[in-house]
């Protein structure tokens, strides 16, 4: 009886020990590493340069004041359509006189008195010239009568005619001088007109002022108005900007110079994230040969090159897109329709070469490959892989050549 109890106790201890050993073996037995896998496939691959851009009208027209004057209130608003040579966009009036200070007024009054004195002198000169002319006319008549009776010589008669003509010319010169002095007086009196004069307002109301209408220089829409209210402006002051949004809209992208050298004229462009549902299409129209130094948001100086993109999509596909809007552009610098592709996240460097981990029968096999174009998401495989093979993406340092691996299941 006692031996049977000892035997059963031994069997029980051996069983418990075996279970513990099996549990320890199972706990420390090497398990396959869980990894993310992706298949090597064939398809289209493209290399693009993505950058933010701004829309603009290729040929905007800035309407400026032709002369200094008073701008009437602008009645047109941004977005209003205008027709070249027909739509009056704004009118101007001559400039009002300025207020006169004490010194300027005294100088103007002295000029008026001087002009009045000069006018009186001109009238006196006219009187003297008329008297000389009358005397010369009398002498001419007397000499003519004497010459008819052969008393006066022909030479004396010619001298009398010459004297009369000179006297007439002097009268005409005196009359012209009076006109000049009258004009000088009117000019001097005009210098006395000031903005503070009580009679100025009534004079401006009674006298019709010549309005200067400004017509639209191009057919399109008002882009922006710089001066809306009535004001006095000098010559050449910008008033508003006009452009054809439907027909002349383009996009300007400032590329880093190292990216700009990869772009060529005619490259296709995709315009995304502009606010509409459809992706717009365009092509590179011009690459400026001059780089501009700009400071980035991080305070780093960058050489930027303006690249102009012509829109190819019709105006109805980009309704609502205006001048100065932000868009996202994707300039395609290379594209192939049928290449062998591997995820860029599967690549890692070994020396100067690229390598990947390929899963072969549950084992990670390190393989060196050759790639060509790489857009950061997928790379073109030249050699080392075949279509359909499974490669490890985002390989960790724990994966070694020959390690057991298994696909991670995402629930």
PALUMKOL-788318 format. One record per residue: x, y, z of N, C-alpha, C in turn. Coordinates in steps of 0.02 Angstrom, whole numbers, plus 32768, in hexadecimal, padded with zeros to 4 digits. Atoms other than C-alpha are relative to their C-alpha. Last residue first. Example, Ala and Ser with C-alpha at 12.3 -4.5 7.8 and 13.67 -1.06 7.14 Angstrom:
# PALUMKOL-788318
7FD67FC57FFD82AC7FCB81657FD980378025 802D7FC5800082677F1F8186802D803C8000 
END
This chain:
# PALUMKOL-788318
8048800A7FF67EA08866789A7FDC80417FFE 801F7FC47FE27F4C887C784E7FB67FF48004 80487FFD80107FA587D778307FE3803B8026 80277FE37FC9806287E5782E7FB780077FE9 80257FC3800F80AE877077AD7FD88018803D 8045800F8013812C86F377EF7FDB80427FF6 802F7FC8800081E786F378027FBB7FE87FED 80458015800F82708677782B7FD1803C8007 802F80007FC7831C86C678247FBB7FEA7FE9 800E80447FEA8391869177967FD07FFC803B 8004802F803883DD873D777A7FF77FBA801B 7FC08012801B83B887A678147FF67FCF7FC7 8003802F8037831C8800784D80477FF57FE5 800580447FE6832D884F78F980007FCC7FC8 7FBC801A7FF5836D88F378AE7FFF7FB8801A 7FE17FE97FC282BF8914786980467FE18007 7FDD80357FDA8283890377B68022801E803D 7FEA7FE47FC08206898B778180257FCB802A 7FFE7FB7800081C1892076F4800D80188048 80107FE37FBE81F0886A76E48005804C7FFB 7FC77FDF7FDF81EA882876327FE7801E8042 80147FDA7FC5817487A875E5803E801D8022 7FDC800E7FC3819B876E75347FE9802E8038 8024802D7FD48112877F74B180247FF08040 80457FEE7FF0817B87CB74267FE07FCB802C 803080158033823387A2742E7FBA80118017 804180157FE982C087F3748F7FD67FEC7FC4 7FFE801A7FBC837C880C747D7FBD7FE8801A 7FEE80477FFA8383887C73E27FFE7FED804A 7FDC8012803D8348892473A180137FB78001 7FCF80357FF782C289447423801F7FF07FBD 7FFC802C803A826889EC741580397FCE800B 7FC27FFB802682448A3774BF7FFF7FCF7FC7 7FED803C802581A18A5B7518803F800D7FD9 803480307FEF816D8AD9759C800E7FBD7FE0 800C7FFE7FB882018B5075A17FC97FD18017 80297FC67FF081FB8B7074E67FF18007804A 801F80087FBF828B8AFC74B97FDA80408010 80267FC67FE982D08AE2740B7FDD7FF08042 7FF57FC6802C83568A5F73EA7FDD803D801D 803B7FD8800E836A89CD74628014803B7FD3 7FEF7FC2802483E8893F74707FBF80257FF0 80257FF1803E83CD88B674EF801C80417FE2 7FE97FC0801D842D885F757B7FDD800A7FBD 7FEF8002804783CB87D775D3801380457FE8 7FE67FBF801683B687AE768B80197FFB7FB8 7FC380088028834B871476A5801680457FE7 7FEB7FC0801D82CB871A773080437FF67FDE 7FBE7FEA7FE982898668774C801180427FDD 80047FE97FBB81D38630774480428019801C 801380397FD481ED85CB76A6800380148049 7FFC803E80268246865D764F7FF37FC68031 8018803A7FDB821A870976927FFE7FC47FD2 8034802580248286878B763A7FEC7FC4802B 800D80427FE482E9880976A17FC67FE17FDB 8042800B7FE48328889A763880007FBB8022 801480457FF183CF88E376047FB97FFF801B 804380067FE28414898175B37FF07FB6800A 80358022802584CE899275937FBF80008027 80167FD3803585568A0B75CC7FC57FE37FD9 7FC87FE28024857389B676727FE780327FCE 7FC9802B7FE984D68958769D803D80167FD9 7FBD7FFD801C844A89D7768F802D7FCB8021 7FD07FEA7FCE839489B376AF80457FF97FE2 7FBA7FF8801282FD89A3763D802A8014803D 7FDE80407FF68254895E7675804B80067FF4 7FF8800E7FB882098A0B769280227FBE800D 7FC47FDD7FE882288A3675DB800D7FF28049 800C7FC97FD181A789B375AB8042801E8018 7FF980187FBC81E1894B75147FF2803B802E 7FFF7FD17FC981AB8967746180087FDC8043 800180297FC481CE890C73BD800B802E803C 7FBF800E7FE281A48984732F7FF57FD3803D 7FFA80477FED8113899A72B780477FF38018 804080227FF880CE8A4B729880077FB8801A 7FFF803E802881688AB672B17FC17FD98011 8038802E7FF9816C8B6C72EC800B7FC47FD2 7FF28041802081EF8BF1730B7FC57FD3800D 7FC17FFA802681EB8CAD733880147FBE7FDF 7FE88043801181358CB3736F803D80067FD3 7FDF7FFE804181148D5C73C1801F7FBB7FF3 7FD6803C800580968D48744F801D7FFE7FBA 7FEE8017804380468DED7480802D7FC38006 7FCA80317FFA7FE78E1C751E800E7FE47FBB 800C8043801C7F7F8EBA750E803C7FD4800F 7FCD80347FF27F728F6375667FEA7FBE7FE3 801680387FD77F088FEC751580397FCD8009 7FDE80027FBF7F53909174D97FEA7FC8802D 7FBC7FE480017ED890B1744A801D7FFF8046 7FF37FBA80127E3D90447446804A80118003 7FB97FF47FF77E018F907449801280457FE5 7FF37FE67FBD7D438F91745C804A800D800E 802B7FC87FED7D238F2473C4800D80138049 7FDF7FDD7FC87DB88EB5739E7FD8803E8015 7FE880317FD07D658E33732E80208020803D 803980197FDA7CFE8EB972D480157FCB8034 80147FD27FCB7D9D8F1572A27FC77FE4802A 802D7FC980137DE18E82723F7FE88028803C 804680107FF37E768E1F72827FD3803A7FEB 801C8020803B7F1D8E45722E7FB77FEE8009 8039802D7FF37F5F8EC272AC7FE57FE57FBE 803B7FEE8027800B8F0A72837FC97FCD800D 802780398017808E8EF5730B7FC280197FDD 80437FED801581148F7A732A7FDE7FC37FE2 8014802B803881AF8F48738D7FB7800F7FF1 80477FFE801582018FC873FF7FF57FD67FC2 80067FF0804782AC8F8D743F7FB680017FEE 803E8014801F82D28F8D74FA7FFD80197FB8 80037FE58044837C8F91754B7FC37FE47FDD 80088030803683638F717604800180267FBD 80007FE1804283998FCE76A17FFE7FCA7FCA 7FC98017802B83678F7377407FFA80227FBC 7FCA7FCF800082FD8FCD77C3803C7FEC7FD5 7FCF80117FCD828E8F3877EA803B802F8003 80207FF67FBF81FC8F84778B802F7FEE803A 8036802E7FF0826D8F9176F37FE3800F8045 7FF6801D7FBE82D2902A76C17FC47FD48011 80387FF97FD282D69051760880117FDD8041 7FF280167FBC8365906F758E7FC4800F802D 800D7FCC7FCE8326907D74DC800E7FE38045 801580177FBE8368901874497FF9803A8031 7FE47FD87FC9836E905C73977FE47FE78042 7FB8800F7FF883588FEE72FE80218022803B 7FD67FC47FFE829A8FED731280497FEE8009 7FD580077FC682488F4A72DF802F803D7FFF 7FC27FD97FFE81B68F61726880257FF38041 7FFB7FD18038811A8F06722C804280268000 7FCE7FCC7FF281188E6B729A8009802B7FC2 7FBC8011801580788E0C7277802E803B800E 7FDB7FC8801E7FC88E0872BB80437FE77FE8 7FC5801280267F418D9572FD8021803F7FE3 7FF47FD8803B7EBF8DAE738580427FEC7FE0 7FBA7FEE80067E8A8D2773FE800C80247FBE 7FD8801C80367DCF8D2A7417804880168006 7FFE80497FFC7D748D4774BC802F7FE27FCD 8031802380297D9A8DFF74CD80097FB58005 80437FF27FE87DF28E5B755A7FCA7FDD7FD9 800F7FBB80107EA18E6A75137FB980148015 800C7FDB7FC27EE38DCC75647FF5804A7FF3 802C801F7FCF7F288D8974C17FF78030803B 80117FCC7FCE7F778DCB74227FCC7FE3802E 8040800D7FE07FCD8D4373BA7FF680348036 80097FEB7FBA805A8D7B73487FB97FEE8016 80467FFD7FE8809C8D3672A47FFD8010804B 800F80357FD0814F8D6772717FB780058017 802E8031801B814C8DDA71D97FF07FC6802E 803D7FE2801C81E58E4072077FD67FCA7FDE 7FF87FE7804482608DDB726D7FBD801B7FE7 803D7FF18024826D8DBD73278011801B7FBB 801D803F801883038D6673757FC2800B7FD5 7FD68019803783658E0A73837FE67FBE7FE4 80117FDD803E82D48E5373E7802A7FE57FC6 803B8020801F82E68DD074707FF1801F7FBC 7FED8045800F83988E05749D7FC67FD97FE2 7FD98002803D83628EBC748D80157FB97FEE 7FBB7FFF7FED82D88EA7750E802B7FF47FC2 7FDE803E7FF282358EC774B58046800D801B 7FBA7FF17FF081CA8F6574BE80227FBF8017 7FE5802A7FCA81278F367467804980138009 7FB87FF47FF680C28FB173FD80157FD7803E 7FE880107FBD80188F7A73BA804B800C8002 7FC7802D7FFE7FB88FBE732580177FF78048 7FE980167FBF7F139014730180397FCE7FF9 7FB97FF07FF57F059071725C801A7FE88043 7FD3801180377E6190317210804A8008800F 8013803C80257DE19027729C80347FEB7FCC 7FF6803C7FD87E3490A073147FF27FC17FD8 802D8032801B7E46912C7294800D7FBE8025 7FE3803B80217E9691BB72F37FCA7FD07FEA 80308024802A7E799269733A80237FC57FE0 7FDF8031802B7ED492C273C97FCB7FD67FDD 801C80437FFE7E999361741E80277FD37FD1 80457FFD7FE77ECA941474487FE37FBA8008 802B803980127F87941A74367FBB80068020 801380267FC47FCF94CD744B7FD37FC67FEB 7FDF80417FFD8024950973AA7FEF7FD6803D 7FFD8025803F7FF795C073BD80267FBF8009 7FD07FE780327FD495F8746F7FFD7FD77FC1 7FC7802B800E7F3495CC74CB803080227FD0 7FD37FDD802E7EA9962E751F80407FD87FF8 7FC47FE47FE27E2395C1756D802880247FCA 7FE97FC480247D7895757551803B801E8024 80207FC17FF17D6B94CA75A3801C80387FD6 8048800580087D999421755A7FDE80438009 801F7FC47FE37E549431753E7FB67FFD7FF0 7FD27FE37FCE7EB9939075247FE2803D8022 80077FB780017E2F932C74CF802C801C8036 7FFD7FDE7FBF7E53927574AA7FFC804B7FF4 7FDD802C7FD07E3B91F574208002801F8045 7FDB7FD97FCF7DB7924F73B8801F7FD18033 80217FF17FC17D8591D7732F802D802C802C 7FF580307FCA7DB091BC72797FD78012803D 803E80247FF07DBC922371DB80107FCB8034 8004804680177E50929871D97FBD7FE38014 7FCD800D80337E7D935171EE7FFE7FBA7FE3 7FDC803F7FF27DD89378724680337FF37FC9 801E803D801B7DA9942D7228802B7FC38011 7FCE8033800C7DDA94C272947FDD7FC07FEB 801480467FF87D6695587287803A7FD17FF0 7FD1802A80257DB3960572A57FEA7FB7800A 7FF180417FE27D2A967D72D9802E7FD97FD2 7FF3803580317D359730729A80127FC08025 7FBB801980007CE897A2731B80067FC77FCF 7FFE8048800F7C48980372F680497FEA7FFC 7FD98010803B7C5398AE734980037FB47FF7 801D7FDF803B7BC798E273BF80247FEB7FC0 80438019800E7BF2986374457FE3801E7FC0 7FFC804480187CAC9885743D7FBC7FE27FF1 7FE4800080447C909940744680047FBA7FE4 80337FEB802F7C1B992D74DA801A80007FB9 8034803480057C9B98C575377FC980137FCF 7FE8803880297D279940750F7FCA7FCB7FF7 801F800280427CCB99DB754980157FC57FD6 8048800B7FFB7CF099BF76007FE07FFB7FBC 80277FC680187DAA99A975E27FB67FF08001 80277FE27FCA7DF5992276527FD6803B7FE9 8035802E7FED7E2E98B575C27FD3801E8035 7FEE80337FCF7E909946757D7FC47FD68013 8038802C7FEF7E8199B474E480197FCA802E 801F7FEB7FC27F0B9A3974EE7FC67FD28014 7FD680187FC97F7699E1746C7FE280138044 801080467FF27EE699FA73F280297FE48039 803E80037FD87EFB9AB674037FED7FB88010 7FF07FE97FBC7FB09AA873CA7FC37FFF802C 7FD980347FE07F7C9A3F7334801180138048 802E80367FF07EF39ABB730580247FC78024 802A7FEA7FC97F719B4973117FCF7FC98015 7FD780027FC47FEE9AED72A57FD78015803D 7FF980467FED7F659ACE7224802A7FF9803F 804080157FE57F3A9B86722380037FB68016 80057FE67FBB7FF29BB172107FBD7FED801F 7FD280257FD480019B3E71797FFA80178048 801A80447FF67F669B857127802B7FD7802E 80397FF97FD27FA79C3771457FE17FBB800D 7FE57FF97FBC804D9C0570F77FC880088033 7FED80437FE97FF09BC8705D801C80028047 803E80257FF27F9B9C72704D800F7FB98019 801B7FE67FC180449CCA705F7FBF7FDC8012 7FD7801A7FC980909C5A6FD97FE680188044 801180467FF77FFE9C816F6580287FE08039 804280047FE280169D3B6F817FEC7FB8800D 7FF87FEF7FB980D19D2B6F617FBD7FFF8025 7FE5803A7FDD80AD9CD16EBF8008800D804A 803580327FFA803B9D5F6E8780197FC28025 802F7FE87FCC80C49DDE6EAF7FC77FCF800A 7FE0800C7FBF81439D7A6E4A7FD280158039 800380487FF180CB9D766DB980207FEF8042 804580117FEE80B39E336DC07FFA7FB68011 800F7FE87FBD816E9E546DC77FBA7FED8016 7FDD802A7FD0818C9DE66D307FF180158047 802480407FFC81059E406CCE80217FD28032 803E7FF37FDC81549EE86CF97FD77FC08007 7FF17FFB7FB982009EAB6CC67FC1800C8029 7FF280447FE781BB9E716C1F80118001804B 804180247FFC816D9F1D6BFF800B7FBA801C 80237FE67FC682129F736C297FBD7FDD800A 7FDE801A7FC4826C9F036BAE7FDD80188040 801780447FF181EB9F296B2880217FE2803D 7FDE8034802782199FE36B367FE27FBB8010 7FD9802E7FD7819EA0626B77801D7FC97FD5 7FDD7FD47FD18165A0F56B09802D7FD6802D 7FB98001800D8137A08B6A7380258032802C 7FF37FBF80218080A0B96A85804B800A7FF2 802A7FFD803C8053A0016AAA800C80417FDA 7FE18029803380E99FFA6B217FD880017FC0 7FC87FDB801C80A5A08C6B8380227FD97FC9 801A7FC880287FFDA0346B99803980287FE0 801E801C803D80529F926BCF7FE580387FD3 7FC98010802F80C29FF06C497FE47FE57FBF 7FE47FC080188029A03D6C9D80377FF37FCD 80317FE0802D7FCF9F956CAA801D80417FE2 80038027803D806A9F3E6CF07FCF80207FCE 7FC67FF0802880869FCA6D6E80007FDA7FBE 80087FBB801A7FD59FB86DAC803B80137FD3 8033800380347FE89EFA6DBC7FF580457FE0 7FE1801D803B808C9F0D6E197FCD7FFC7FC7 7FD27FCF801D803A9F856E94801F7FE57FC0 80287FCA801E7FAA9F0D6EB0802C80357FDF 801E8019803E80239E7A6EC97FD680377FDE 7FCC80018033808B9EDC6F467FE47FE77FBD 7FF07FBB80127FEE9F046FA8803580037FCA 80377FE880297FB69E4C6FA3800D80497FEA 7FFA801E804280619E146FE17FC980187FD1 7FC87FE18022805C9E8F707280087FE57FB9 80147FBB80117FAE9E5470A3803780247FDA 802F800380387FE49D9F70977FEA80467FEB 7FD8800D803C807C9DC071057FD27FFC7FC2 7FDE7FC1801180089E0D7186802B7FF87FC1 80327FD3801D7F979D747181802080437FED 800E8018804380319D05719B7FCC802B7FDE 7FC87FEC802C80679D6E72307FF57FEA7FB8 80087FB8800B7FBB9D58727F8038801A7FD2 80377FF7802F7FCB9C9C72647FF4804A7FF2 7FE68010804280789C9A72B57FC980087FCB 7FD67FC9801580309CF3734C801B7FF47FB9 802C7FC7800F7FA39C74735A8029803C7FE7 8020800D804080209BE4734B7FD1803A7FED 7FCE7FF88035808C9C2D73D67FE17FF67FBB 7FF47FB980077FF39C4374478034800D7FC8 803A7FE1801F7FC09B8F7426800C804A7FF5 7FFE8011804780709B5074497FC4801E7FDC 7FCD7FD6801F80709BAF74EE80057FF17FB5 801D7FBD80057FCA9B5C751C803380307FE0 80318001803680149AB074F57FE180457FF6 7FDC8004803F80AE9AD1755F7FCF80027FC5 7FE07FBF800C80419B0B75EF802680017FBE 80347FD180137FD59A6E75DF801D80467FF2 8015800E8045806D99FD75DD7FCB80317FE8 7FCB7FEB802E80B49A5176797FEB7FF67FB7 7FFA7FB7800280119A4476DA803580177FCE 7FE77FE47FC27FEC998E76B0800B804B7FF6 7FC77FD380067F7B995F7620801680168045 80057FC57FD47F0898C67629804180287FFD 7FEE800B7FBA7F16985275937FF780408028 7FC77FD87FE97EB9986074F0800C7FF5804B 80147FC27FDF7E4897CC74C5803D80298014 7FEE7FF77FB97E92974B744E7FE78042801A 7FC37FDA7FF37E37972D73AB800B800B804A 800C7FB880087DB296A473AD80428025800B 7FD67FD27FDA7DC295E873967FEC80487FF1 7FF97FBC801D7D4C955E735F802A802A802F 7FFA7FCB7FCE7D5194A27380800580427FDA 7FF4801D7FBE7D3393F9732A800580358036 7FE17FC97FDB7CE29439728B80087FE78048 80147FF87FBA7CC09397722B802780398020 80477FF17FF97CD193A7716F7FED80108049 80137FC480257D8A93A9713D7FB880158007 7FCB7FD380147DA792F671787FE4803A7FD6 7FF2800980477D0F92A871C7803280357FEB 7FF47FC280257CFE9292728380117FEF7FB8 7FE5800580447CB9920772F2800780447FE0 802D7FE680347CA5922973AD80207FF87FBB 80288034801E7D0D91B5741B7FD180177FCA 7FD9803A80187D53923C748B7FD27FC87FE8 7FE7802A7FCA7CD592CB7497802B7FC87FE3 7FF9804780117CAC935B7422801F7FDB803B 804080237FFB7C6A9401746480047FB77FEE 80008039802E7D12945474877FC07FD8800C 800880417FDF7CF394FA74DF7FF97FC97FCC 8044800A7FE87D34958B74777FFA7FBB801E 8020803E80147DF095A4746D7FBA7FFC801D 802C801B7FCC7E269658747D7FDC7FC37FE4 80457FE87FFC7EB9968574107FDA7FDF8038 80137FF27FBA7F6D966673DD7FBA801E8001 7FEA7FBE7FE97F749620732E7FEF8007804A 7FD87FE380377F66957472DB801C80458013 80187FBD80107F3195217380802B801F7FC9 7FE27FCB7FD87F5E9469737A7FE380437FEB 801B7FBF80167F0493CC733E801A80358030 80077FD27FC77F709331735B7FE980447FE4 7FFB7FBA80137F5592AD72D47FF3802B803E 802B7FD17FDC7F7991F772FB800C80487FE8 7FFA7FBC80197FC5918872747FD0802E8025 7FC07FF880237FEA90DA72BA800A80477FE7 80127FEF80457F5F90E1733B804180107FDB 7FFD7FB980127F9E908C73D87FE980087FB8 801D7FEE80407F908FE874368009804B7FF4 80327FCB7FFE80078FBF74C37FE8800E7FB9 7FFE7FCA8032806F8F2374DE7FC88033800B 803A7FD27FFD809A8EA17562800980387FCD 7FF37FBE7FE381188E1C75307FC080297FFF 803C7FE37FE3811E8D647500801280428023 7FEA7FCD7FD081A78D2B748B7FC280248018 801E7FBE800281768C8A74328021802D8035 7FDA7FD67FD381C28BE374037FE580477FFA 7FF07FBC8015814A8B6773B5802780248037 7FD87FDE7FCE812E8AAD73BA801180457FE5 7FE77FBE801180AD8A45735E8026801E803A 80327FCC800C809A898C737E802280427FEF 7FF27FDA803D80F388EB73AF7FC780337FF7 80328000803580F188A2745E801A80287FC4 7FE07FDE80388161886F74EF7FD27FFA7FC3 7FED8025803C80EC883C757A8022802D7FCD 80217FE3803B80E588897626801D7FDF7FC2 7FE980168042810B884076D07FDA80247FC9 802F7FE9803480FD88857780801F7FEF7FBC 7FEB7FC8802B815D882178017FC780127FD1 80397FE78026813F87AC78938014803F7FDA 800C7FB97FF881DF875678C87FC580157FD5 7FF57FD7803C81D3869878CE7FEF8049800F 803D7FF4802781DD864D797E8010802B7FC2 7FFF7FC6802E8276860179CE7FC080057FD7 7FF580188045824785847A5D7FFE803D7FD0 7FC07FE8801A825B85D77B06800F7FE67FB9 7FF77FB97FF581A685CC7B3F8040801A7FE0 802D7FDA802C818385247AEE800B804B8008 7FE980088045821E84D87B3E7FD580287FD0 7FC47FD9800981EE85207BE7801B7FFC7FB9 80137FBA8001813C84DF7BD9803D802C7FF6 801F7FF08041817A84337BA67FED804A7FFB 7FCA8000803281F084317C3B7FE480117FBB 7FD87FC47FF8816584647CB1803680057FCB 80287FC6801780F283DF7C6A802680408007 80028001804A8179835B7C7C7FD8803B7FE4 7FBF7FE9801A8199838E7D30800180017FB4 7FFD7FB77FF680DF83817D598042801B7FE4 802E7FE0802F80D982D37D0C8002804C8005 7FE2800380438176829B7D687FD380227FCC 7FCA7FCF8002812E82DA7E0B802280017FBB 801D7FBC8001808B827D7DEE803680357FFB 801C7FF5804380E581DC7DC17FE480477FF9 7FC97FF8802E814D81E97E5D7FE8800E7FB9 7FE57FBE7FF480B582047ECB8039800F7FCF 802E7FCF801D805E816F7E7A801A8048800A 7FFB8005804880F680FE7EA17FD380347FDE 7FC27FE180158102813A7F55800680007FB4 80067FB77FF7804981187F70804080237FE9 802D7FE680368059806B7F247FF9804B8006 7FD97FFC803E80EF80467F947FD6801C7FC7 7FD37FC77FFC808B8076802E802980087FC1 802A7FC38000800080008000802B803F8000 
END
